[in-house]
Amino acid sequence: MSARIIQSIKEGKLPRHDIYTLEQKAKSALQSPNEAQRDSARNLLEAIRTIEMPDPYYLFMGFCPNGLLANRLDNEWREKGICEYFYDENQVAVFRQVLVGDLIVLKKGQQWMKTMTLHGHGRVTRLHDDDQGVRWLSVDWHPNRRIIEVPFMGATATVNHRSLKYLEENNMPDEFFSWLTE
């Protein structure tokens, strides 16, 4: 059964929420006394952690705890090739829904509820959970360090998923898409 599910993930046939639900069920199945169920769960988890989604989301991610540039985490993340978030329980739940292939865009609010500055971006290449179940991401950070200012796009939280359709419908400027390819 897991082979069919894995193929559906590869083909983009499963909604993101279903993938998240499958991940939770697979983690529970790791405790099964049945070796075949545990193997199937391990295979499914490995697939979820490594298969690139055909419809990646843009994750507008705050990187300055308490909103202060003095607390910025982006330099450490870039150096280590990671991204992590474990500060607020509600936001952790959103962060856990990031999938391989999603693009993390580092953002900092600029003009209250009007604009944000973008400080970098990187593609998620693998999902990880540590021994306590804390999620962290392997990220291929783009070397571009040019900062641009764009409309806020409703990105009021630290962790904000946006689809390409959402960005287009809300008039994300062409400068943003050009910036991604510099």
N, C-alpha and C positions, 0 to 999 in steps of 0.2 A: 504493500500500500504506500509506503513512503516514497518509492520510486515514482509513482504516479503523481503524488503531491509535489515532489521535487521538480518533475517535468513541468507541472502547472506553474510553479514559481518561476522557472527559467523562461517560460513563454509569456509571463506577465498576466496570467489568467486569474490569479488570486488577488483580491483587494488587500491593501496593506493591513487593514484591521484583522483580516483572516490570518495573515502571516504571523502577526503578533500573537493571536490566540493559539495558533499551532505551536509557536515557540513555547508558550506557557505549558501547553499540554505535553509537549515533548520533554520539557524539563521534569515534569511530574512523572513521566513514564520512565525516566532514568532510575527511579526507585522501585520499579517493578521487579518481582522475583523471576519473571520470564526473561531469559537472556535474549531471545529474538526481539522482544519488545524494546529492551534496552538498546540493542544494536540499531534497530529501526529509528529509535529516538535520537541516538547519537548521529546517525546519517542525516536525519532531517535537520538537526541543530547545526551541523557543519554546513549544510546547504544554505540555510538561512543566514549564517554568519559570513558566507563567501560569495553567493550568487548576486551579481549586479542586477539591479532592477531595471527593466526596460523603460520605466516612466519615473525617473528620479525626481525627487522633491528638492526644493531649495530650502535649506535650514538657516534662517537668519538667527544667528547665535550671538548673544551678548558674551563678552569676554572679560569684563571688568567688574568683579564683585563689588557690590555697593555702588556701582556706577562711577567708580573712580579710576581714571587712567593709571594712577599710581599702583593700583591692584591688578593691572592687566596680566592675563594669563597666556595671551597669544604667542608671545616669544617662546615660552616654555613648550607650548603645544607644537609649534613649528619645529623647534629643535628636536623634540622627541618623536615627531610624526604621529601625534595623537590628538584627540579631543576628549574631554571628560566633563561631566557635570553631575554633582551630587549634593547640591545645596538646598533645594526646595523640593519637597516631596511631589507636589503637583507637576512641577517642571521636569523632575526626574522621569515621571511617567511619560511625558511627551518626548523627552530625550531617548527613552528606551524604544521608541517607535521609529527611530532613524534606521534606514536600511543601506546596504552596500550600494554604491552608485549615487547616493544623495550628495548634493553639493552643500558644504557648510560655508556660509558667508558670514564673516565676522562683522558685527554691527555694533554701533554705539549711537544712542539717541543724540540728536543734535538740537534742532528746534522742537520744543515740546509738541508732540503729536503731529508734527509737520514733516520733519526730515530726519534722516539718520545718516551717519557716515559709515562707509564700508571700508574695512581695513585689510581685507584679504579673503582668500577662499581656497578650499581644498576639497577633493573628492574622497568620500568614505570608501576604503578598500577592504575593511574587515571589521566585524563586530566582536567584542570580547566581553567576558564577565569575569571578575576576579573571584577569589574564594568566598567572599561575602555576598556575591551576586551583584556587585556594583558594575554597571556597564561603562565601558570606555571604547573608543573607536580608533582604529588605525586610519590615518588620513594622509593622502598625498597632497601636501600643501603646495600651492602654486607660488612661485617666487615673487610675483608681482606684489609690491608694497605700496603702490600708489593709492591714496585715499580719495574716494569720491563721495559726494553727497547726493542722496536720492530721496524721493518721497518715502514717507514712513511705512506705507503698505500695511498698516494695522499691526505692526510688529511691536506690540506693547510689552510682551513677556520676554524673558531671557531666551527662551527656546521657542521659535516660531516656524512651523512648516508652511511652505507655500508651493503650490503647483505652478507649472509654467503657464497654464491657462489662467490662474488667478493673477499672476504678474502681468500678463498681456491684457486681461480685462480691466485691470486697475492702472493701466498706462505706465508701467515701469519704463523709464526712458531708455532709448537705444544706447545711451552711454553705458548703462549697466551691462548690457549684453556685449558691448565692445570691450569693456573692462575685463570681462571674464576670459576673453581670448587674447589679451595683450601678453 
